[in-house]
């Protein structure tokens, strides 16, 4: 015989549990006693035991014994019930309410018969909350190998035990394994539906109320960089078609270079002219490293700084509402306890967060503008326009609304708010 627990344990709401589910703790009061005659040790949920105590809050005496065969019953115990139990894993624990503490029981994954014995339940129930008072109630939980059998009330003395027995007898029968599997399947389907709904709701919010096309989802461009500034513009550029996309890309490159004071440099002007005429880019734009070397070596390049562009503020995301979980306190404790709502995670399955350490630092405006030229020459018109417009945005910095008015005009529509 082993005694993995022997001493005092803390209880809250007159509850303590045995749990072995590797997927997490999920003991519901009504489900745990479904179809039982006894109401002190709920065993209807596979892999778990829901144990009632007389004391509402505080320390009770508690012993757990693991036997090789059925032990004799000590007649000193006032209330006794028996149930059958099979751990759901090789890790079974006695767990306090809320997971505040637990004790490993070392049970095997075999069928057990369980005897739950109590003494002083009414005295504990009357005390309700134990602070420094003497111990009022104590409990013994015994396990031994045995085939499954119906639960039974072996001995009843306390009135609070009688209350819980009546509660158990009022519960509907426990679901069959097939019914439980179907309920779990439906729960998974519903969870997946809610997660999909949240994800799509977040995506609609992120994209300005409209889901992106497959082209916007898959284009190899800085879509997420441009998105916070003007989601509607991204949709408009996507719908504009290759001709308009290419024209707007060229315009964005020219506007960026003009803003940075680069457009009058002959080698930059040659690149912009090639873009406008649909020709391959001349040197140095045909070589990424060579382009930056040209910028660094030209003394005529203006030394201009631009503050980082800041996207406009927008209303925070509000996820779809769904029913909140509620912890229910049943029995005599219900008159004293208030039900509390469980906190559920909200929002989407993905997101983007910017962390700025200190004040945003100004950036070299020519360096922001120059990539717009090769960006606008990309073979994919949608990729070209998104990257060129974004390069122009960071070139304009806090003056980006001026840029957007010109880009929207090129699309044949006024900018939002105009």
C-alpha positions as CSV (number, residue, x, y, z in Angstrom):
1,X,0.0,0.0,0.0
2,X,1.2,3.5,-0.9
3,X,0.1,6.9,0.5
4,X,1.1,9.6,-2.0
5,X,-1.0,12.1,-0.1
6,X,-1.3,12.2,3.7
7,X,-2.0,15.4,5.6
8,X,-4.0,18.5,4.9
9,X,-5.0,20.0,1.5
10,X,-6.8,23.2,0.6
11,X,-10.3,23.2,-0.9
12,X,-12.4,25.9,-2.5
13,X,-16.1,25.8,-3.1
14,X,-16.0,22.4,-1.4
15,X,-14.2,20.8,-4.3
16,X,-11.0,18.9,-5.1
17,X,-10.2,16.6,-8.0
18,X,-8.3,13.7,-9.5
19,X,-7.3,14.4,-13.1
20,X,-5.4,12.4,-15.7
21,X,-6.4,14.0,-19.0
22,X,-3.2,14.8,-21.0
23,X,-5.1,17.4,-23.0
24,X,-6.0,19.5,-19.9
25,X,-8.3,19.8,-16.9
26,X,-12.0,20.0,-17.8
27,X,-14.2,18.9,-14.9
28,X,-17.9,20.0,-15.2
29,X,-20.1,19.4,-12.1
30,X,-23.2,18.1,-13.9
31,X,-21.2,16.0,-16.4
32,X,-19.2,14.4,-13.6
33,X,-22.2,13.1,-11.7
34,X,-24.4,12.2,-14.7
35,X,-26.3,9.0,-14.2
36,X,-24.8,8.3,-10.7
37,X,-26.6,7.4,-7.5
38,X,-23.8,8.8,-5.3
39,X,-22.9,12.5,-5.2
40,X,-19.6,12.7,-3.3
41,X,-17.3,11.4,-6.0
42,X,-18.2,12.1,-9.6
43,X,-16.7,9.6,-12.0
44,X,-18.9,10.0,-15.1
45,X,-16.3,12.0,-17.1
46,X,-13.5,9.6,-18.2
47,X,-10.2,10.2,-16.6
48,X,-11.4,12.4,-13.8
49,X,-12.9,12.3,-10.3
50,X,-14.9,15.3,-8.9
51,X,-14.7,15.2,-5.1
52,X,-17.0,17.1,-2.7
53,X,-16.0,18.2,0.8
54,X,-18.1,19.7,3.6
55,X,-15.8,22.6,4.2
56,X,-16.3,25.4,1.6
57,X,-12.8,27.0,1.8
58,X,-9.7,26.1,3.8
59,X,-7.7,23.0,4.8
60,X,-9.2,19.6,5.3
61,X,-7.5,16.3,6.3
62,X,-6.9,14.2,3.2
63,X,-5.3,10.9,2.6
64,X,-4.9,8.9,-0.7
65,X,-4.0,5.2,-0.5
66,X,-3.1,2.9,-3.4
67,X,-3.8,-0.8,-2.7
68,X,-3.2,-4.0,-4.5
69,X,-6.6,-5.4,-3.5
70,X,-9.8,-4.1,-1.8
71,X,-9.0,-2.8,1.7
72,X,-11.3,-3.4,4.6
73,X,-13.7,-0.5,5.5
74,X,-13.1,1.2,8.8
75,X,-16.5,1.7,10.4
76,X,-15.4,5.1,11.8
77,X,-16.0,6.7,8.5
78,X,-19.4,8.4,8.4
79,X,-20.0,8.8,4.7
80,X,-18.7,6.3,2.1
81,X,-19.2,5.9,-1.7
82,X,-17.6,3.8,-4.3
83,X,-17.1,4.4,-8.1
84,X,-15.0,3.0,-10.9
85,X,-12.2,4.9,-12.5
86,X,-9.6,4.4,-15.3
87,X,-6.9,7.0,-15.8
88,X,-6.7,8.6,-19.2
89,X,-2.9,8.7,-19.1
90,X,0.0,7.5,-17.0
91,X,0.0,10.9,-15.2
92,X,-2.8,11.1,-12.5
93,X,-2.8,13.8,-9.9
94,X,-4.9,15.0,-7.0
95,X,-5.5,18.6,-7.9
96,X,-6.7,21.6,-5.8
97,X,-9.3,24.0,-7.2
98,X,-7.9,26.2,-9.9
99,X,-4.7,24.0,-10.2
100,X,-3.2,25.8,-7.2
101,X,-1.4,22.6,-6.1
102,X,-1.3,19.0,-7.1
103,X,0.1,15.6,-6.0
104,X,1.2,12.9,-8.3
105,X,-0.7,9.6,-7.5
106,X,1.4,7.2,-9.6
107,X,-1.6,5.3,-11.0
108,X,-1.3,2.9,-13.9
109,X,-3.6,3.0,-16.9
110,X,-5.8,0.2,-15.6
111,X,-9.3,-0.1,-14.2
112,X,-9.6,0.8,-10.5
113,X,-12.3,0.7,-7.9
114,X,-12.3,3.8,-5.8
115,X,-13.7,4.3,-2.3
116,X,-14.2,7.9,-1.0
117,X,-14.7,8.1,2.7
118,X,-15.6,11.2,4.7
119,X,-15.9,12.2,8.4
120,X,-17.3,15.5,9.8
121,X,-18.8,16.8,6.6
122,X,-21.7,18.6,8.4
123,X,-19.3,20.2,10.8
124,X,-17.1,21.4,7.9
125,X,-20.1,22.6,6.1
126,X,-21.3,24.6,9.1
127,X,-17.9,26.1,9.6
128,X,-17.8,27.0,5.9
129,X,-14.4,28.7,5.9
130,X,-11.5,27.5,8.1
131,X,-8.9,29.9,9.1
132,X,-7.2,29.0,12.4
133,X,-10.0,26.8,13.7
134,X,-9.4,23.1,14.5
135,X,-9.9,20.6,11.7
136,X,-13.5,19.7,11.2
137,X,-13.6,17.2,8.3
138,X,-11.2,14.7,6.9
139,X,-11.3,12.4,3.9
140,X,-9.8,9.1,2.6
141,X,-9.5,8.2,-1.1
142,X,-8.6,4.6,-1.8
143,X,-7.7,3.0,-5.1
144,X,-7.4,-0.7,-5.9
145,X,-7.5,-2.7,-9.2
146,X,-11.0,-3.8,-10.1
147,X,-13.4,-4.2,-13.0
148,X,-15.9,-1.5,-13.9
149,X,-19.0,-1.6,-11.8
150,X,-21.9,0.9,-11.0
151,X,-21.3,3.5,-8.4
152,X,-22.9,3.0,-5.0
153,X,-23.6,4.6,-1.7
154,X,-22.0,2.5,1.0
155,X,-22.8,4.6,4.0
156,X,-24.6,7.9,4.5
157,X,-24.6,10.0,7.7
158,X,-24.2,13.7,6.9
159,X,-27.0,15.9,5.6
160,X,-24.7,17.6,3.2
161,X,-23.8,14.2,1.8
162,X,-27.5,13.5,1.4
163,X,-27.9,16.8,-0.5
164,X,-25.2,15.8,-3.0
165,X,-26.6,12.3,-3.4
166,X,-30.0,13.8,-4.4
167,X,-28.2,16.2,-6.8
168,X,-26.5,13.3,-8.5
169,X,-29.7,11.3,-8.8
170,X,-31.4,14.2,-10.5
171,X,-28.8,14.3,-13.3
172,X,-29.5,12.7,-16.7
173,X,-27.7,9.5,-17.7
174,X,-24.1,9.9,-18.8
175,X,-23.6,9.8,-22.6
176,X,-22.5,6.6,-24.3
177,X,-19.0,6.6,-25.7
178,X,-20.5,7.1,-29.2
179,X,-22.6,10.0,-28.0
180,X,-19.6,11.5,-26.2
181,X,-17.4,11.2,-29.3
182,X,-20.1,12.8,-31.4
183,X,-20.4,15.7,-28.9
184,X,-16.6,16.2,-29.0
185,X,-16.7,16.2,-32.8
186,X,-19.4,18.8,-32.8
187,X,-17.5,20.9,-30.3
188,X,-14.4,20.7,-32.5
189,X,-16.3,21.7,-35.5
190,X,-17.9,24.7,-33.6
191,X,-14.5,25.7,-32.3
192,X,-13.0,25.6,-35.8
193,X,-16.0,27.6,-37.1
194,X,-15.4,30.3,-34.4
195,X,-11.7,30.4,-35.1
196,X,-12.3,30.8,-38.8
197,X,-14.9,33.5,-38.1
198,X,-12.4,35.4,-35.9
199,X,-9.7,35.0,-38.5
200,X,-11.8,36.3,-41.3
201,X,-13.2,39.1,-39.2
202,X,-9.7,40.2,-38.3
203,X,-8.6,40.0,-41.9
204,X,-11.6,42.1,-43.0
205,X,-10.7,44.7,-40.4
206,X,-7.1,44.7,-41.4
207,X,-8.0,45.1,-45.1
208,X,-10.4,47.9,-44.5
209,X,-13.6,45.8,-44.5
210,X,-13.0,43.8,-47.6
211,X,-11.2,40.5,-47.9
212,X,-8.1,40.6,-50.2
213,X,-8.1,38.8,-53.5
214,X,-5.9,35.8,-54.1
215,X,-3.6,38.0,-56.1
216,X,-3.1,40.4,-53.1
217,X,-2.6,37.4,-50.7
218,X,0.1,35.9,-52.8
219,X,1.9,38.8,-54.5
220,X,5.6,39.0,-53.5
221,X,5.4,42.7,-52.5
222,X,5.5,44.8,-49.4
223,X,1.7,44.6,-49.0
224,X,1.8,44.6,-45.2
225,X,3.9,47.7,-45.3
226,X,1.4,49.6,-47.4
227,X,-1.7,48.1,-45.8
228,X,-1.9,50.2,-42.6
229,X,-1.8,53.4,-44.6
230,X,-4.6,52.8,-47.1
231,X,-6.3,49.4,-47.4
232,X,-8.7,50.8,-50.0
233,X,-5.9,51.8,-52.2
234,X,-4.5,48.3,-52.3
235,X,-7.9,47.0,-53.4
236,X,-8.2,49.7,-56.0
237,X,-4.7,49.0,-57.4
238,X,-5.5,45.2,-57.5
239,X,-8.7,45.9,-59.5
240,X,-7.1,48.5,-61.8
241,X,-5.5,46.0,-64.2
242,X,-1.9,45.7,-65.5
243,X,-2.0,48.9,-67.6
244,X,-3.0,51.2,-64.7
245,X,-0.8,49.3,-62.3
246,X,2.2,49.9,-64.5
247,X,1.4,53.6,-65.0
248,X,0.9,54.2,-61.3
249,X,4.1,52.4,-60.5
250,X,6.0,54.7,-62.8
251,X,4.3,57.7,-61.3
252,X,5.1,56.7,-57.8
253,X,8.8,56.3,-58.7
254,X,8.9,59.7,-60.3
255,X,7.1,61.4,-57.4
256,X,9.5,59.7,-54.9
257,X,12.6,60.8,-56.8
258,X,11.3,64.3,-57.2
259,X,10.5,64.5,-53.5
260,X,14.0,63.4,-52.6
261,X,15.7,65.8,-55.1
262,X,17.0,63.0,-57.3
263,X,14.9,63.4,-60.5
264,X,17.3,66.0,-62.1
265,X,20.4,63.8,-61.8
266,X,21.0,62.6,-65.3
267,X,21.5,58.9,-64.3
268,X,18.2,59.0,-62.3
269,X,16.4,60.8,-65.0
270,X,17.5,58.2,-67.5
271,X,16.1,55.5,-65.3
272,X,12.8,57.3,-65.0
273,X,12.6,57.9,-68.7
274,X,13.2,54.2,-69.3
275,X,10.4,53.4,-67.0
276,X,8.0,55.7,-68.8
277,X,8.9,54.3,-72.2
278,X,8.8,50.7,-71.1
279,X,12.5,50.0,-71.8
280,X,14.9,48.0,-69.7
281,X,16.5,50.1,-67.0
282,X,20.0,51.5,-67.8
283,X,23.0,51.4,-65.6
284,X,23.3,51.7,-62.7
285,X,19.7,50.5,-62.1
286,X,20.5,47.1,-63.7
287,X,22.7,46.2,-60.8
288,X,21.5,46.6,-57.2
289,X,24.9,47.2,-55.6
290,X,25.9,49.5,-58.5
291,X,22.8,51.6,-57.9
292,X,23.8,52.2,-54.3
293,X,27.4,52.9,-55.2
294,X,26.2,55.5,-57.7
295,X,24.1,57.2,-55.0
296,X,27.0,57.2,-52.5
297,X,29.5,58.6,-55.0
298,X,27.5,61.4,-56.5
299,X,28.2,64.6,-54.6
300,X,25.1,66.3,-56.0
301,X,22.8,64.0,-54.0
302,X,20.9,66.1,-51.5
303,X,21.4,65.5,-47.9
304,X,17.8,65.4,-46.8
305,X,16.2,63.6,-43.9
306,X,12.6,62.5,-43.6
307,X,10.6,61.5,-40.5
308,X,9.2,58.0,-40.6
309,X,5.7,57.8,-42.2
310,X,3.1,57.0,-39.5
311,X,-0.1,55.3,-40.6
312,X,-3.4,57.0,-39.6
313,X,-5.2,55.8,-36.4
314,X,-8.0,53.4,-36.9
315,X,-10.7,51.9,-34.6
316,X,-9.4,48.8,-32.8
317,X,-10.4,45.4,-33.9
318,X,-13.6,44.1,-32.3
319,X,-13.9,40.3,-32.6
320,X,-17.2,38.5,-33.2
321,X,-19.0,38.0,-30.0
322,X,-19.8,34.5,-28.8
323,X,-21.2,33.1,-25.6
324,X,-18.8,33.3,-22.6
325,X,-18.0,30.4,-20.4
326,X,-19.3,30.6,-16.9
327,X,-18.0,28.8,-13.8
328,X,-21.1,27.5,-12.0
329,X,-21.0,27.0,-8.2
330,X,-23.7,24.5,-7.3
331,X,-25.2,23.2,-4.1
332,X,-25.1,25.1,-0.8
333,X,-22.2,27.2,-2.0
334,X,-24.4,28.7,-4.6
335,X,-26.1,30.9,-2.1
336,X,-22.7,32.4,-1.0
337,X,-20.7,32.5,-4.2
338,X,-21.1,34.7,-7.2
339,X,-20.7,33.1,-10.6
340,X,-17.8,34.6,-12.5
341,X,-17.1,34.7,-16.3
342,X,-14.1,33.0,-17.6
343,X,-11.7,35.1,-19.6
344,X,-11.7,34.0,-23.2
345,X,-9.0,34.9,-25.7
346,X,-10.2,37.3,-28.4
347,X,-8.9,38.6,-31.6
348,X,-7.3,36.9,-34.5
349,X,-4.9,34.0,-35.0
350,X,-2.3,36.4,-36.5
351,X,-1.3,40.0,-36.2
352,X,1.5,42.5,-36.5
353,X,3.1,44.5,-33.8
354,X,5.6,47.4,-34.1
355,X,7.9,48.1,-31.2
356,X,9.8,51.4,-31.2
357,X,12.6,51.9,-28.7
358,X,12.9,55.7,-28.1
359,X,11.9,58.3,-30.6
360,X,11.6,57.4,-34.3
361,X,14.8,58.5,-36.1
362,X,14.8,60.5,-39.4
363,X,16.0,58.6,-42.4
364,X,17.9,59.6,-45.5
365,X,15.2,60.6,-48.0
366,X,17.3,59.8,-51.2
367,X,17.9,56.3,-49.8
368,X,14.2,55.9,-49.3
369,X,13.4,57.0,-52.8
370,X,15.9,55.3,-55.0
371,X,14.5,51.7,-54.7
372,X,11.3,53.0,-56.2
373,X,12.9,52.9,-59.7
374,X,13.8,49.2,-59.9
375,X,10.6,48.4,-57.9
376,X,8.5,50.0,-60.6
377,X,10.3,47.9,-63.3
378,X,9.3,44.6,-61.8
379,X,7.9,42.2,-64.3
380,X,4.7,41.7,-62.3
381,X,2.7,44.9,-62.5
382,X,0.9,44.4,-59.2
383,X,4.2,43.8,-57.4
384,X,5.7,46.8,-59.1
385,X,2.9,49.2,-58.1
386,X,2.8,48.0,-54.5
387,X,6.5,48.2,-53.9
388,X,6.9,51.5,-55.8
389,X,4.1,53.2,-53.9
390,X,5.4,52.0,-50.6
391,X,8.9,53.3,-51.4
392,X,7.2,56.6,-52.2
393,X,5.3,56.6,-48.9
394,X,8.5,56.3,-46.8
395,X,10.1,58.9,-49.0
396,X,7.2,61.4,-48.3
397,X,7.2,60.5,-44.6
398,X,4.6,62.5,-42.7
399,X,3.6,64.2,-46.0
400,X,2.3,60.9,-47.4
401,X,-1.3,62.2,-47.6
402,X,-0.2,64.4,-50.5
403,X,1.3,61.4,-52.2
404,X,-1.9,59.4,-51.8
405,X,-4.0,62.1,-53.4
406,X,-1.9,62.0,-56.5
407,X,-1.9,58.2,-56.6
408,X,-5.7,58.1,-56.2
409,X,-6.1,60.6,-59.0
410,X,-4.0,58.4,-61.2
411,X,-6.5,55.6,-60.4
412,X,-9.3,57.8,-61.5
413,X,-10.7,58.3,-58.0
414,X,-10.3,60.8,-55.1
415,X,-8.4,59.8,-52.0
416,X,-10.4,58.8,-49.0
417,X,-11.6,61.9,-47.1
418,X,-11.3,64.2,-50.1
